[in-house]
Amino acid sequence: MKTFSFTLPLVVLFCITILHSCTIFDKGGDCEGSEMDLVEPLIYLRATFHTDAFFVETSKSIFTAERMIISGSIQKEYCSGELSGYFTFSPTFYPTSMTNDSMLNGFYLPQPYQYKFNNKEDELIVLARIKVYMPDNIIFESDEFIFRYHYSDIKYETSSLKYYIMISFGATPGWHRVTS
């Protein structure tokens, strides 16, 4: 009987020690060393296009489009791999009524997003696709763009008092003619 009463506490102590030192339950191991003070900026997406963004089939510039829809999503990925805060967007813009300067230097998508950052390795993932309606009833759609941003990629514009991440659509994305 004495052996049993002495063995049980040893087994419990052994189990506690093993579980405490086990790294299987430690989710933050990859995130250590990149912690930062908690910030929660209100972030806008700011789109920009290159001057030579044109459609090979028609040799027309995206700047002459009647209508353009930028659709996609934004989501946060913590450094641990956990995903959260999934939002979609699909605003319509009218390039012929915009200045070339705003198309080149950037224009804001209307909806801001707010995420908590307390680790430098946390990322925002932005997926985007563009559909462009030309004056001659030809419609083009781009391939999907994938952008990844860390907190250090967030910029601040003093004239508009906005935090933003720049979505720069390259000069020659894969464009496909579509019927609708």
N, C-alpha and C positions, 0 to 999 in steps of 0.2 A: 504494500500500500504506500510506503514511503517513496519508493521509486517512481510511482505514477505521479504523486503530487509534486515531485521535483522535476520530472520530465515535461510536464505540461507547460510550466512557465518558460522552460528553455526553448521549447518548440515555438511558443508564441513570440518570444524575444527574437528568435532566429528568423521567423516569418516577417516580423516588423522591420528588422535590419535589411533583409533581402529586398523587400518592397520599397523601402526608402532609398536604397542605392540603385534601384533599377531605372534605367533611362528610357524604358519603353513608355512610361507614363509622362515623360518630360516632353511637352509639345514645343517648348520655346528654345530648344537647343540650337537650332539653326539661326535663330533670331538674336542670340546673345551678342553683345558688342555693338549693335547698330541701333540701340534704343535712343529715343529723343524725347523731349518734352512734348506733351500732348498738344496738338493744334488741330483745329477744325475749320479750315478755310471754306468759304463759299466759292466754288470753282465753276467758271464758265468754259465752254469749248470755243475756241477761236479758230476759224477755218481760213486758209490761205491757198491760193493757186499760183502756179508758175505762169510766166508770160507766154510760154510756148505750149500751153495746154490746149491742144486742138485735136480734132477728129480726123484721122488719116483718110477715111473714106470720102469726106466732104471738104477737107482742108479748112473747115470753119473753126473758129476759136470758141472756147467755152464762154468767153466774155460776151458773145453775141446770142447766147441762149435766151429764149423767152422766159423759161421757168427752170428751176433746178431744185431737186429735193435731196437733202442730205439725210439719210436715215441710218440708224445704227443703235448701238447700245454702249453703256459705260458700266463698269463693275469694278469693285475693289478686290484685290487679292492680297491677303496678309502674307507676311514672309513665311508663315507656317504652311501656306498653301490653301488656307480656308478662304472661300469666296463669300462676299456679301455685297449688299447695296446695288442690286441690278436694276437699271433704268433704261428705257428706250427713248429714242428721239426721232422725229421725222419732220423738221420744219421745211417750209418752202421759201425759196428766195427768187428774186427776179433780177438776173444779172444785167439786163439792159437798163434797168433803173438804178443800178449801183454804179459807183465810180470805179474805174480801173484801179485806182489807188486802194480802195477798200478790198477789192478782190486780191490784190497783190500783197497788201500789208496785213490783211486779216479783218474779218467781220465776225461778230459774236453770234452763236446760236442762242436762242432766247432763254432756254431753261438752265438755271444754275444747279449745281449738285454739291452736297456737303458730305464730306467724309472725315473720319477721325484718323489722324496720323500720329503714331507714337513709336514708329520704327522706320528708319531710313530705307529699309528693304521692302516695305509695303509698296504695292504697285496699283495704278489705275490702268485698266485695260479698256481701250476704246476700239470698237469695231464700227466701220462706216462704209457706206456704199452711196454712190451718187447717181441720180437719174436726171438726165438733161433733155429738155424739150426744145428743139430748134424751131425757128420760124417756118421752115418748109415742112413741118409735121414729121420730121425725122426724130426718133427718140434713141438716145444712147444711155447705156447703163455701165457703170464701172465694175471692175472686180472688187472684191471686198478688201478694204484696207484694215490692217491690224496695227494698232499703236500701243505701246507700253510706256508708262510714265512713273517715275519715282517722285517723292515729295520735292526733291531738288529741281525737278523740271517745271514746277509751278512758278509762274511769273506774276508780277504785279504791275498793272498799268496805272500810273498816277493820274492821268487825265480822266479816266473813267472810274477810278477807284475800284477796280475789279481784279481778282485773282483769276488766272486763266492757264490753260494748257493749249499750246499751239498744235493744230492739226494741219500739217502741211501736205497738201495733195500734190504729188510729184508731177513732173512734166508729161510723162507718158504712162499713165495707168493703163491697164488692159480695158479698153472700151469695147462694148458689143452693141450692135444695133439691135433694138428690140421693137416689138410691135405695140406694146402697151406698158 
